[in-house]
Amino acid sequence: AMEEQIPEYSCKVQGDASSWRKVLKMAGYGNAGVPTIVSDRMDDANVKESQPLTNEAAKKQRLIWEEYSATRPWVASTASEEAASVLIRNRELIVADVLKQRGKKSGSDFDLPTESEVTELDEAMRSLAIILCQDSDSFRYDDDILQECKGTKYVKALASFLDHRMCVPRDMGTFS
């Protein structure tokens, strides 16, 4: 009920299920980690939630965001545009994190750029921001530009890495 009646809750507090799973998996049960059966259930739920939203669910989310952003001129008009904005505003921190994580086991699962490829990483972040904005009715890019962005080196790896690393709303920041 709260997530449907109070836009501030669903947009800035509630978070999403995959973020909660990431946090719970990291925290584990004491120092023993997460039991295998629980970890498997979490992975199964992640696969299910990775499916595209139904039109009805997408519309419901759009309406909640519209109500939330209507009285906040500093917030983007859609959640996708807000995600793009956060990505661009935090690009220096993201670059540092990508380079730091690249050397760790968790970062080796992704085809991430090296320090000498920071320009390509910046291009991937800009391309990802354009792709996120394309999800909105406010922006319409030429199909050639959109295809070029989707084909940018590292854009898929960056999107996967950010999906793995970020939690909503923790990493999306507070704008008030």
C-alpha positions as CSV (number, residue, x, y, z in Angstrom):
1,A,0.0,0.0,0.0
2,M,2.7,2.5,1.0
3,E,4.6,1.9,-2.3
4,E,1.5,2.9,-4.3
5,Q,0.2,5.7,-2.1
6,I,3.4,7.5,-1.2
7,P,5.6,8.2,-4.2
8,E,8.5,9.3,-2.0
9,Y,8.6,5.9,-0.5
10,S,8.6,3.9,-3.7
11,C,11.0,6.3,-5.5
12,K,13.6,7.0,-2.8
13,V,13.2,4.5,0.1
14,Q,11.8,1.2,-0.9
15,G,14.5,0.1,-3.2
16,D,14.2,-2.9,-5.5
17,A,14.2,-6.6,-4.8
18,S,17.6,-7.3,-6.6
19,S,19.2,-4.6,-4.5
20,W,17.9,-6.1,-1.3
21,R,19.2,-9.5,-2.5
22,K,22.7,-8.1,-3.2
23,V,22.8,-6.6,0.3
24,L,21.6,-9.7,2.0
25,K,24.0,-11.9,0.1
26,M,26.9,-9.6,1.0
27,A,26.0,-9.5,4.6
28,G,25.3,-13.3,4.8
29,Y,24.3,-15.0,8.0
30,G,27.0,-13.9,10.5
31,N,30.4,-14.8,9.1
32,A,29.2,-18.1,7.7
33,G,27.9,-16.6,4.5
34,V,24.6,-17.4,2.8
35,P,23.3,-21.0,2.9
36,T,23.3,-22.6,-0.6
37,I,19.6,-23.1,-0.6
38,V,18.9,-19.4,0.1
39,S,21.5,-18.3,-2.4
40,D,19.9,-20.6,-5.1
41,R,16.4,-19.1,-4.3
42,M,17.9,-15.6,-4.6
43,D,19.4,-16.5,-8.0
44,D,16.1,-17.9,-9.2
45,A,14.3,-14.8,-8.2
46,N,16.8,-12.6,-9.9
47,V,16.2,-14.5,-13.2
48,K,12.5,-14.0,-12.9
49,E,12.8,-10.3,-12.1
50,S,15.1,-9.8,-15.1
51,Q,12.2,-10.3,-17.4
52,P,10.9,-7.1,-19.1
53,L,8.0,-5.3,-17.3
54,T,4.5,-5.8,-18.6
55,N,3.0,-2.7,-20.1
56,E,0.7,-2.4,-17.1
57,A,3.6,-2.6,-14.6
58,A,5.6,-0.1,-16.7
59,K,2.7,2.3,-16.8
60,K,2.2,2.1,-13.1
61,Q,5.8,2.8,-12.4
62,R,5.7,5.8,-14.8
63,L,2.7,7.3,-13.0
64,I,4.3,6.9,-9.6
65,W,7.5,8.6,-10.9
66,E,5.5,11.4,-12.5
67,E,3.7,12.1,-9.2
68,Y,7.1,12.1,-7.4
69,S,8.9,14.3,-9.8
70,A,6.0,16.8,-10.4
71,T,6.9,18.8,-7.3
72,R,10.7,18.4,-7.6
73,P,12.2,20.5,-10.4
74,W,15.7,19.1,-9.7
75,V,14.6,15.5,-10.4
76,A,14.4,14.3,-14.0
77,S,10.9,13.7,-15.5
78,T,11.4,9.9,-15.8
79,A,13.3,7.3,-13.7
80,S,15.4,6.4,-16.7
81,E,16.5,10.0,-17.2
82,E,17.2,10.3,-13.5
83,A,19.4,7.1,-13.7
84,A,21.2,8.7,-16.7
85,S,21.7,11.9,-14.7
86,V,23.2,10.0,-11.7
87,L,25.5,8.1,-14.1
88,I,26.8,11.3,-15.7
89,R,27.1,13.3,-12.4
90,N,29.0,10.5,-10.8
91,R,31.2,9.5,-13.7
92,E,34.5,10.2,-12.0
93,L,33.6,8.0,-9.0
94,I,32.3,5.3,-11.4
95,V,35.6,5.4,-13.4
96,A,37.6,5.0,-10.2
97,D,35.3,2.1,-9.0
98,V,35.6,0.3,-12.4
99,L,39.3,0.6,-12.3
100,K,39.5,-0.5,-8.7
101,Q,37.1,-3.4,-9.1
102,R,38.7,-4.6,-12.4
103,G,41.6,-6.0,-10.4
104,K,39.4,-7.8,-7.9
105,K,37.7,-11.1,-8.4
106,S,34.2,-9.5,-8.6
107,G,35.4,-7.2,-11.3
108,S,37.0,-9.9,-13.4
109,D,33.6,-11.3,-14.3
110,F,33.1,-8.3,-16.6
111,D,35.0,-7.2,-19.7
112,L,36.0,-3.9,-18.2
113,P,38.4,-1.4,-19.6
114,T,41.9,-0.8,-18.3
115,E,43.4,2.4,-17.0
116,S,44.7,3.1,-20.6
117,E,41.2,2.8,-21.9
118,V,39.5,5.5,-19.7
119,T,38.4,7.3,-22.9
120,E,36.5,4.2,-24.0
121,L,34.9,4.0,-20.6
122,D,33.8,7.6,-20.7
123,E,32.3,6.9,-24.2
124,A,30.5,3.8,-22.8
125,M,29.0,5.9,-19.9
126,R,27.8,8.6,-22.3
127,S,26.3,5.9,-24.6
128,L,24.6,4.2,-21.7
129,A,23.1,7.6,-20.6
130,I,21.7,8.1,-24.1
131,I,20.2,4.5,-24.1
132,L,18.6,5.2,-20.7
133,C,17.2,8.5,-22.0
134,Q,15.7,6.7,-25.0
135,D,13.4,5.0,-22.6
136,S,11.6,8.3,-22.2
137,D,9.1,10.2,-24.4
138,S,11.1,13.4,-23.8
139,F,14.1,12.3,-25.9
140,R,14.1,10.7,-29.3
141,Y,17.4,10.0,-30.9
142,D,18.0,9.1,-34.5
143,D,18.1,5.3,-34.8
144,D,21.6,5.4,-36.2
145,I,22.8,7.2,-33.1
146,L,21.0,4.8,-30.8
147,Q,22.5,1.8,-32.7
148,E,26.0,3.3,-32.5
149,C,25.5,3.8,-28.7
150,K,24.4,0.2,-28.3
151,G,27.5,-1.0,-30.2
152,T,29.9,1.1,-28.2
153,K,32.8,-0.9,-26.8
154,Y,32.2,-1.7,-23.2
155,V,28.6,-0.4,-23.0
156,K,27.2,-3.8,-22.3
157,A,30.0,-4.7,-19.8
158,L,29.5,-1.3,-18.0
159,A,25.7,-1.8,-17.8
160,S,26.2,-5.4,-16.4
161,F,28.9,-4.1,-14.0
162,L,26.7,-1.3,-12.7
163,D,23.7,-3.6,-12.3
164,H,26.0,-5.9,-10.3
165,R,27.5,-3.1,-8.1
166,M,24.7,-0.6,-7.6
167,C,21.8,-0.8,-5.2
168,V,18.7,1.2,-5.4
169,P,18.1,3.7,-3.8
170,R,21.5,3.6,-1.8
171,D,23.7,4.4,-4.8
172,M,21.3,6.7,-6.6
173,G,21.8,9.5,-4.0
174,T,19.5,12.0,-2.4
175,F,18.6,15.1,-4.2
176,S,16.8,17.2,-1.7
